[in-house]
Amino acid sequence: MSVLLCLLAVLVAVVSGVVFLGRGLACVWRGGLARSLRGLAYVVAAGAAVMYAWGMLYVAGAALEAEDGGADSSPIRPCRTGVQERDYWIDDYHVWWVPVRFVCHRSDGTTYDREVPGYVNPALAGLTVSAVALAVYARSISSRSSRSMSARSADERARRP
């Protein structure tokens, strides 16, 4: 079941990335600082969505391998460390959605991460924070320019007899 959910998360992330990229490129080409920043925020958000999909592909592969029952399925294959004394303590695994993790559990209560490359979660966090910061900055520029435009039009109306 977790394999299907992982693959669904990958699909949603890829589709979101394509939509963000399309919206971002459309905003960048329209011109203006606020629109360009908003477009850049969309492009960075597309990068974050793709990075999430990349990490979830690793998790889906590990979950698929872990759920594969067969002659060599115990201890769980993705959780094996190569030290047989420790590997026989492996009893379960968990999938974490945020941050993207595949966590192996031993019967003595200890856990450890496997399968997801170390750069995925830091890159995902950095891209997400950058996209949000760009979007907030674009919105503040947009609201400042709209306030100055309304102030100018009010001044022009006040000058008219």
C-alpha positions as a Markdown table, in Angstrom:
| # | Residue | x | y | z |
|---|---|---|---|---|
| 1 | Met | 0.0 | 0.0 | 0.0 |
| 2 | Ser | 2.8 | 2.4 | 0.8 |
| 3 | Val | 4.3 | 1.8 | -2.6 |
| 4 | Leu | 1.2 | 3.0 | -4.3 |
| 5 | Leu | 1.0 | 6.1 | -2.1 |
| 6 | Cys | 4.6 | 6.9 | -2.8 |
| 7 | Leu | 4.0 | 6.6 | -6.5 |
| 8 | Leu | 0.9 | 8.8 | -6.2 |
| 9 | Ala | 3.1 | 11.4 | -4.4 |
| 10 | Val | 5.6 | 11.2 | -7.2 |
| 11 | Leu | 2.9 | 11.8 | -9.8 |
| 12 | Val | 1.4 | 14.7 | -7.9 |
| 13 | Ala | 4.8 | 16.3 | -7.4 |
| 14 | Val | 5.7 | 15.9 | -11.1 |
| 15 | Val | 2.4 | 17.4 | -12.3 |
| 16 | Ser | 2.8 | 20.2 | -9.8 |
| 17 | Gly | 6.3 | 20.9 | -11.0 |
| 18 | Val | 5.1 | 21.1 | -14.6 |
| 19 | Val | 2.3 | 23.4 | -13.7 |
| 20 | Phe | 4.6 | 25.6 | -11.6 |
| 21 | Leu | 7.2 | 25.7 | -14.4 |
| 22 | Gly | 4.5 | 26.7 | -17.0 |
| 23 | Arg | 3.1 | 29.5 | -14.7 |
| 24 | Gly | 6.6 | 30.7 | -13.9 |
| 25 | Leu | 7.7 | 31.0 | -17.5 |
| 26 | Ala | 4.4 | 32.8 | -18.4 |
| 27 | Cys | 5.0 | 35.3 | -15.6 |
| 28 | Val | 8.6 | 36.0 | -16.4 |
| 29 | Trp | 7.9 | 36.9 | -20.0 |
| 30 | Arg | 5.1 | 39.4 | -19.1 |
| 31 | Gly | 7.6 | 41.8 | -17.6 |
| 32 | Gly | 7.7 | 44.0 | -14.6 |
| 33 | Leu | 9.7 | 43.3 | -11.4 |
| 34 | Ala | 6.9 | 41.9 | -9.4 |
| 35 | Arg | 5.7 | 39.5 | -12.1 |
| 36 | Ser | 9.3 | 38.4 | -12.8 |
| 37 | Leu | 9.9 | 37.7 | -9.2 |
| 38 | Arg | 6.6 | 35.8 | -9.0 |
| 39 | Gly | 7.6 | 33.8 | -12.1 |
| 40 | Leu | 11.0 | 33.0 | -10.5 |
| 41 | Ala | 9.2 | 31.9 | -7.4 |
| 42 | Tyr | 7.1 | 29.5 | -9.5 |
| 43 | Val | 10.2 | 28.1 | -11.2 |
| 44 | Val | 11.9 | 27.5 | -7.9 |
| 45 | Ala | 8.8 | 25.9 | -6.6 |
| 46 | Ala | 8.9 | 23.6 | -9.7 |
| 47 | Gly | 12.4 | 22.7 | -8.7 |
| 48 | Ala | 11.2 | 21.8 | -5.2 |
| 49 | Ala | 8.4 | 19.7 | -6.5 |
| 50 | Val | 10.9 | 17.8 | -8.8 |
| 51 | Met | 13.3 | 17.3 | -5.8 |
| 52 | Tyr | 10.4 | 15.9 | -3.7 |
| 53 | Ala | 9.5 | 13.5 | -6.6 |
| 54 | Trp | 13.1 | 12.4 | -6.8 |
| 55 | Gly | 13.3 | 11.6 | -3.1 |
| 56 | Met | 10.0 | 9.8 | -3.2 |
| 57 | Leu | 11.1 | 7.6 | -6.1 |
| 58 | Tyr | 13.9 | 6.4 | -3.9 |
| 59 | Val | 11.4 | 5.7 | -1.1 |
| 60 | Ala | 9.0 | 4.0 | -3.5 |
| 61 | Gly | 11.8 | 1.7 | -4.7 |
| 62 | Ala | 12.8 | 0.8 | -1.2 |
| 63 | Ala | 9.2 | 0.2 | -0.2 |
| 64 | Leu | 8.7 | -2.0 | -3.2 |
| 65 | Glu | 11.8 | -4.0 | -2.4 |
| 66 | Ala | 10.8 | -4.3 | 1.3 |
| 67 | Glu | 7.3 | -5.5 | 0.5 |
| 68 | Asp | 8.5 | -8.2 | -1.9 |
| 69 | Gly | 8.0 | -11.4 | -0.1 |
| 70 | Gly | 10.2 | -14.3 | -1.1 |
| 71 | Ala | 13.0 | -16.5 | 0.0 |
| 72 | Asp | 15.4 | -13.6 | 0.6 |
| 73 | Ser | 12.9 | -11.2 | 2.1 |
| 74 | Ser | 14.0 | -11.5 | 5.8 |
| 75 | Pro | 15.6 | -9.4 | 7.0 |
| 76 | Ile | 14.1 | -6.5 | 4.9 |
| 77 | Arg | 16.5 | -6.1 | 2.0 |
| 78 | Pro | 16.7 | -2.2 | 1.8 |
| 79 | Cys | 17.5 | -2.2 | 5.6 |
| 80 | Arg | 20.4 | -4.6 | 5.5 |
| 81 | Thr | 23.7 | -3.1 | 6.6 |
| 82 | Gly | 25.9 | -6.0 | 5.8 |
| 83 | Val | 26.5 | -7.0 | 9.5 |
| 84 | Gln | 24.5 | -10.1 | 10.0 |
| 85 | Glu | 24.4 | -9.8 | 13.8 |
| 86 | Arg | 22.6 | -6.4 | 13.4 |
| 87 | Asp | 20.5 | -7.3 | 10.4 |
| 88 | Tyr | 18.6 | -10.1 | 12.2 |
| 89 | Trp | 17.2 | -7.4 | 14.6 |
| 90 | Ile | 15.5 | -5.6 | 11.7 |
| 91 | Asp | 11.7 | -6.0 | 12.1 |
| 92 | Asp | 9.9 | -3.2 | 10.3 |
| 93 | Tyr | 10.3 | 0.0 | 8.2 |
| 94 | His | 8.4 | 3.3 | 8.0 |
| 95 | Val | 7.9 | 5.8 | 5.2 |
| 96 | Trp | 8.1 | 9.5 | 6.1 |
| 97 | Trp | 6.6 | 12.0 | 3.7 |
| 98 | Val | 8.1 | 15.2 | 5.1 |
| 99 | Pro | 11.1 | 15.0 | 5.4 |
| 100 | Val | 11.5 | 12.3 | 2.7 |
| 101 | Arg | 12.8 | 9.3 | 4.6 |
| 102 | Phe | 12.8 | 5.5 | 4.6 |
| 103 | Val | 13.4 | 4.5 | 8.2 |
| 104 | Cys | 14.4 | 1.0 | 9.2 |
| 105 | His | 13.4 | -0.2 | 12.7 |
| 106 | Arg | 15.1 | -2.8 | 14.9 |
| 107 | Ser | 13.4 | -4.9 | 17.5 |
| 108 | Asp | 15.6 | -3.2 | 20.2 |
| 109 | Gly | 13.9 | 0.1 | 19.4 |
| 110 | Thr | 16.7 | 1.8 | 17.4 |
| 111 | Thr | 16.0 | 3.3 | 14.0 |
| 112 | Tyr | 18.2 | 4.4 | 11.1 |
| 113 | Asp | 17.6 | 6.0 | 7.6 |
| 114 | Arg | 18.3 | 4.2 | 4.3 |
| 115 | Glu | 17.9 | 4.7 | 0.6 |
| 116 | Val | 17.3 | 8.5 | 0.3 |
| 117 | Pro | 20.4 | 10.5 | -0.8 |
| 118 | Gly | 21.6 | 13.0 | 1.7 |
| 119 | Tyr | 21.2 | 16.0 | -0.6 |
| 120 | Val | 17.4 | 15.6 | -1.2 |
| 121 | Asn | 16.0 | 17.0 | 2.1 |
| 122 | Pro | 18.4 | 20.0 | 2.4 |
| 123 | Ala | 17.8 | 20.9 | -1.3 |
| 124 | Leu | 14.1 | 20.5 | -0.8 |
| 125 | Ala | 14.1 | 22.8 | 2.2 |
| 126 | Gly | 16.2 | 25.4 | 0.5 |
| 127 | Leu | 14.1 | 25.5 | -2.6 |
| 128 | Thr | 10.9 | 25.7 | -0.7 |
| 129 | Val | 12.1 | 28.5 | 1.6 |
| 130 | Ser | 13.5 | 30.4 | -1.5 |
| 131 | Ala | 10.2 | 30.0 | -3.4 |
| 132 | Val | 8.2 | 31.3 | -0.5 |
| 133 | Ala | 10.6 | 34.2 | 0.1 |
| 134 | Leu | 10.5 | 35.2 | -3.6 |
| 135 | Ala | 6.7 | 35.0 | -3.6 |
| 136 | Val | 6.4 | 37.2 | -0.4 |
| 137 | Tyr | 8.8 | 39.7 | -1.8 |
| 138 | Ala | 7.0 | 39.9 | -5.2 |
| 139 | Arg | 3.7 | 40.4 | -3.3 |
| 140 | Ser | 5.2 | 43.2 | -1.2 |
| 141 | Ile | 6.5 | 44.9 | -4.3 |
| 142 | Ser | 3.2 | 44.5 | -6.1 |
| 143 | Ser | 1.2 | 46.0 | -3.1 |
| 144 | Arg | 3.7 | 48.9 | -2.8 |
| 145 | Ser | 3.3 | 49.7 | -6.5 |
| 146 | Ser | -0.5 | 49.5 | -6.3 |
| 147 | Arg | -0.6 | 51.8 | -3.3 |
| 148 | Ser | 1.6 | 54.3 | -5.0 |
| 149 | Met | -0.5 | 54.1 | -8.2 |
| 150 | Ser | -3.7 | 54.7 | -6.1 |
| 151 | Ala | -2.0 | 57.6 | -4.3 |
| 152 | Arg | -1.0 | 59.2 | -7.6 |
| 153 | Ser | -4.5 | 58.9 | -9.0 |
| 154 | Ala | -5.9 | 60.4 | -5.8 |
| 155 | Asp | -3.5 | 63.3 | -6.2 |
| 156 | Glu | -4.5 | 63.8 | -9.8 |
| 157 | Arg | -8.2 | 63.8 | -8.8 |
| 158 | Ala | -7.6 | 66.3 | -6.0 |
| 159 | Arg | -5.8 | 68.7 | -8.5 |
| 160 | Arg | -8.7 | 68.8 | -10.9 |
| 161 | Pro | -11.1 | 71.6 | -10.4 |
